[in-house]
Amino acid sequence: MANALLAGPSGFRGHTNWPAWAVLPAGFLIFILAALAGYIAVWLYSVVLGADAGITTPGSTAQMTTAVVVWLAGMQLSVVLITYFAAGFFSSDRASALSLLRPQGGWSVLFWALLPLFAIALLWTGLLVLWQPEIVAQDLRPFVELMKGDAFWLVMFVICIGAPLSEEILFRGFLFTGLAKTRLGLIGTSLVTTLLWTSLHAGYSIFGLLEVLWIGLYFSWLMARIGSLWVTMFCHAVYNTAVALALLMVTLPPPPAPVVP
């Protein structure tokens, strides 16, 4: 119900037996292991599919594009598996340690949680398109180029499913639950995990980073209010899917020509 977003006590009920000092190092280790697993996925992809993999011509655009997408897919899948496995250490209950719990207010809150997200996103994007259209195009162009490649369906998986699952289970699941029991509390934990998540998008413009920042803070607020990772994963997936579908229907202006001295 909509009241669960605005009224009543915090619905956060996550708990883990992980020592507080070990949570952040474990998160970094999970990310490093997953990144290495991504490189293994690229190697396996090229070995199994050979010339049909599209990454066997050294230096080609097809090679780079497909390799990046395969790496991302392998990394995201590894983050989900490793984080879920690690969440059970120290006799912790995995569902509680990752806040994979029933949302406070029931499952209908999934719909209500989307409304503020899309209302603010449309306002934010509309203002940016009017004020700094070239910056918006700059942030979106790499995704459009990936989606126009041969690995379209894998790109859609990475954007619409892989990113929401892996990022939420690590940042708003494992790290959030582990840090919330420290002196940081829910507010400090929201800031720390959101800043770490924002740093993951370091290639964006300052406006793109600000968008990631406010979305991360909103997802953290949802965790504190509703207490369920299912809600943030759902919102993240729907948002990314909406953006991906919108990119299929728009034509971005070509990048500016390089300045010749």
C-alpha positions as CSV (number, residue, x, y, z in Angstrom):
1,M,0.0,0.0,0.0
2,A,1.1,3.6,-0.6
3,N,0.9,4.3,3.2
4,A,3.9,2.0,3.7
5,L,6.1,4.4,1.8
6,L,5.2,7.4,3.9
7,A,3.8,6.4,7.3
8,G,4.7,4.2,10.1
9,P,8.0,2.9,11.5
10,S,10.9,1.8,9.4
11,G,10.3,-1.6,7.8
12,F,14.0,-2.5,7.6
13,R,14.5,-6.0,9.3
14,G,17.7,-7.3,7.7
15,H,20.2,-8.9,9.9
16,T,23.6,-10.5,9.4
17,N,26.2,-12.1,11.7
18,W,29.0,-10.8,9.5
19,P,31.5,-8.8,11.6
20,A,31.0,-5.1,10.9
21,W,34.7,-4.6,10.0
22,A,34.7,-7.3,7.4
23,V,31.7,-6.2,5.4
24,L,33.4,-3.6,3.2
25,P,36.5,-5.6,2.5
26,A,34.3,-8.6,1.6
27,G,32.4,-6.4,-0.8
28,F,35.5,-5.3,-2.6
29,L,36.8,-8.9,-2.7
30,I,33.4,-10.0,-4.2
31,F,33.7,-7.3,-6.9
32,I,37.3,-8.3,-7.8
33,L,36.5,-12.0,-8.0
34,A,33.5,-11.2,-10.2
35,A,35.6,-9.0,-12.5
36,L,38.1,-11.9,-12.9
37,A,35.2,-14.3,-13.6
38,G,34.1,-11.9,-16.3
39,Y,37.4,-12.3,-18.1
40,I,37.1,-16.1,-17.8
41,A,33.6,-15.8,-19.4
42,V,35.1,-13.9,-22.3
43,W,37.7,-16.6,-22.8
44,L,35.2,-19.4,-22.6
45,Y,32.9,-17.5,-25.0
46,S,35.6,-17.2,-27.6
47,V,36.8,-20.8,-27.1
48,V,33.3,-22.4,-27.4
49,L,31.9,-20.2,-30.2
50,G,35.2,-19.6,-32.1
51,A,34.8,-17.4,-35.1
52,D,31.1,-17.0,-34.5
53,A,31.7,-15.3,-31.2
54,G,32.5,-12.0,-32.9
55,I,35.6,-11.4,-30.7
56,T,38.2,-13.3,-32.7
57,T,39.4,-10.5,-34.9
58,P,42.0,-8.6,-32.8
59,G,41.3,-4.9,-32.6
60,S,37.9,-4.9,-34.4
61,T,34.9,-3.0,-33.2
62,A,32.8,-6.2,-33.1
63,Q,35.5,-7.8,-30.9
64,M,35.6,-5.0,-28.4
65,T,31.8,-4.6,-28.2
66,T,31.0,-8.3,-27.8
67,A,33.9,-8.8,-25.3
68,V,32.7,-5.9,-23.1
69,V,29.1,-7.3,-23.1
70,V,30.2,-10.9,-22.3
71,W,32.5,-9.6,-19.6
72,L,29.7,-7.6,-18.0
73,A,27.3,-10.6,-18.2
74,G,29.9,-12.9,-16.6
75,M,30.8,-10.4,-13.9
76,Q,27.1,-9.7,-13.0
77,L,26.2,-13.4,-12.8
78,S,29.3,-13.9,-10.6
79,V,28.4,-11.0,-8.3
80,V,25.0,-12.6,-7.7
81,L,26.3,-16.1,-7.0
82,I,29.3,-15.1,-4.9
83,T,27.3,-12.5,-2.9
84,Y,24.5,-15.0,-2.2
85,F,27.0,-17.6,-1.2
86,A,29.0,-15.2,1.1
87,A,25.9,-13.9,2.7
88,G,25.5,-17.2,4.6
89,F,28.9,-17.0,6.3
90,F,29.1,-16.7,10.1
91,S,25.9,-18.7,10.4
92,S,23.9,-15.9,8.8
93,D,20.5,-16.5,7.3
94,R,20.9,-15.5,3.6
95,A,17.4,-14.1,3.2
96,S,17.8,-11.9,6.2
97,A,21.4,-11.0,5.4
98,L,20.4,-9.8,1.9
99,S,17.0,-8.4,3.0
100,L,15.3,-10.7,0.6
101,L,12.1,-10.4,2.7
102,R,8.5,-9.7,2.1
103,P,8.0,-5.9,1.7
104,Q,6.3,-4.0,4.5
105,G,2.9,-3.2,3.3
106,G,2.6,-6.1,0.9
107,W,3.6,-6.7,-2.7
108,S,1.4,-3.9,-4.0
109,V,4.0,-1.5,-2.8
110,L,6.0,-2.5,-5.8
111,F,3.7,-0.4,-8.0
112,W,3.7,2.6,-5.6
113,A,7.5,2.6,-5.3
114,L,7.7,3.2,-9.1
115,L,5.7,6.4,-9.1
116,P,8.2,8.7,-7.4
117,L,11.1,7.1,-9.3
118,F,9.6,7.8,-12.7
119,A,8.1,11.2,-11.8
120,I,11.5,12.5,-10.7
121,A,13.3,10.8,-13.5
122,L,11.1,12.3,-16.2
123,L,11.4,15.8,-14.6
124,W,15.2,15.4,-14.3
125,T,15.7,14.1,-17.9
126,G,13.3,16.7,-19.3
127,L,15.2,19.6,-17.7
128,L,18.6,18.1,-18.9
129,V,17.4,17.6,-22.4
130,L,16.3,21.3,-22.6
131,W,19.4,22.6,-20.8
132,Q,22.3,20.3,-21.8
133,P,21.1,18.0,-24.6
134,E,24.7,17.2,-25.7
135,I,25.5,15.9,-22.2
136,V,22.5,13.6,-22.2
137,A,23.5,12.3,-25.7
138,Q,27.1,11.8,-24.4
139,D,25.9,9.6,-21.5
140,L,23.5,7.5,-23.6
141,R,25.6,7.1,-26.8
142,P,27.7,4.1,-25.5
143,F,24.5,2.2,-24.6
144,V,23.0,2.9,-28.0
145,E,26.2,1.7,-29.7
146,L,26.1,-1.5,-27.7
147,M,22.5,-2.2,-28.5
148,K,23.2,-1.8,-32.2
149,G,25.8,-4.5,-32.1
150,D,25.5,-8.2,-32.8
151,A,25.0,-9.0,-29.1
152,F,21.7,-7.1,-28.8
153,W,19.9,-9.7,-26.6
154,L,22.9,-10.1,-24.3
155,V,23.1,-6.3,-24.0
156,M,19.4,-6.2,-23.0
157,F,20.1,-8.9,-20.4
158,V,23.0,-7.0,-19.0
159,I,21.0,-3.7,-18.8
160,C,17.6,-5.0,-17.8
161,I,18.4,-8.0,-15.6
162,G,22.1,-8.4,-14.9
163,A,22.7,-4.9,-13.6
164,P,19.6,-4.6,-11.3
165,L,20.2,-8.1,-9.7
166,S,24.0,-7.8,-9.2
167,E,24.1,-4.2,-8.1
168,E,21.2,-4.4,-5.7
169,I,22.3,-7.7,-4.1
170,L,25.8,-6.4,-3.4
171,F,25.1,-2.7,-2.5
172,R,21.6,-2.5,-1.1
173,G,21.6,-6.2,0.0
174,F,25.0,-7.4,1.4
175,L,26.6,-4.1,2.1
176,F,23.5,-2.2,3.3
177,T,22.5,-4.9,5.8
178,G,26.0,-5.4,7.1
179,L,26.7,-1.6,7.6
180,A,23.2,-0.7,9.0
181,K,24.0,-2.4,12.3
182,T,27.1,-0.1,12.8
183,R,27.2,3.4,14.1
184,L,26.5,4.6,10.6
185,G,22.8,3.6,11.1
186,L,20.4,3.7,8.2
187,I,21.2,7.3,7.1
188,G,25.0,6.8,7.1
189,T,24.7,3.4,5.5
190,S,22.5,4.9,2.8
191,L,25.1,7.6,2.0
192,V,28.1,5.2,2.0
193,T,26.5,2.5,-0.1
194,T,25.1,5.1,-2.5
195,L,28.5,6.8,-3.0
196,L,30.1,3.4,-3.6
197,W,27.4,2.5,-6.1
198,T,27.8,5.9,-7.8
199,S,31.5,5.4,-8.2
200,L,30.7,2.3,-10.2
201,H,29.4,4.6,-12.9
202,A,32.5,6.8,-13.0
203,G,32.5,7.1,-16.8
204,Y,29.3,9.2,-16.8
205,S,29.1,13.0,-16.9
206,I,28.6,15.0,-13.7
207,F,24.9,15.1,-14.5
208,G,24.8,11.4,-15.1
209,L,26.5,10.8,-11.8
210,L,24.0,13.1,-10.1
211,E,21.2,11.0,-11.5
212,V,22.8,7.8,-10.3
213,L,23.3,9.5,-6.9
214,W,19.7,10.5,-6.4
215,I,18.4,7.2,-7.6
216,G,20.7,5.4,-5.2
217,L,19.5,7.5,-2.3
218,Y,15.9,6.8,-3.3
219,F,16.6,3.0,-3.4
220,S,18.2,3.3,0.0
221,W,15.2,5.1,1.3
222,L,13.0,2.3,0.0
223,M,15.2,-0.2,1.8
224,A,14.8,1.8,5.1
225,R,11.1,2.2,4.6
226,I,10.0,-1.1,3.1
227,G,12.9,-3.4,4.2
228,S,12.9,-5.6,1.1
229,L,15.5,-6.0,-1.6
230,W,12.8,-7.3,-3.9
231,V,11.4,-3.8,-4.1
232,T,14.7,-2.1,-5.1
233,M,15.6,-4.9,-7.6
234,F,12.1,-4.5,-9.2
235,C,12.3,-0.7,-9.4
236,H,15.9,-0.9,-10.8
237,A,14.9,-3.5,-13.4
238,V,11.8,-1.6,-14.6
239,Y,13.7,1.7,-14.8
240,N,16.6,0.2,-16.8
241,T,14.2,-1.6,-19.1
242,A,12.2,1.6,-19.7
243,V,15.4,3.5,-20.5
244,A,16.6,0.7,-22.8
245,L,13.3,0.6,-24.7
246,A,13.3,4.4,-25.0
247,L,16.8,4.3,-26.6
248,L,15.5,1.9,-29.2
249,M,13.0,4.6,-30.3
250,V,15.2,7.7,-30.3
251,T,17.9,8.8,-32.6
252,L,20.8,10.5,-30.9
253,P,22.8,13.3,-32.7
254,P,26.2,12.2,-34.0
255,P,29.1,12.9,-31.7
256,P,30.9,16.2,-32.4
257,A,33.7,16.1,-34.8
258,P,37.2,16.1,-33.2
259,V,38.9,19.5,-33.2
260,V,41.9,19.5,-35.6
261,P,44.7,21.8,-34.3
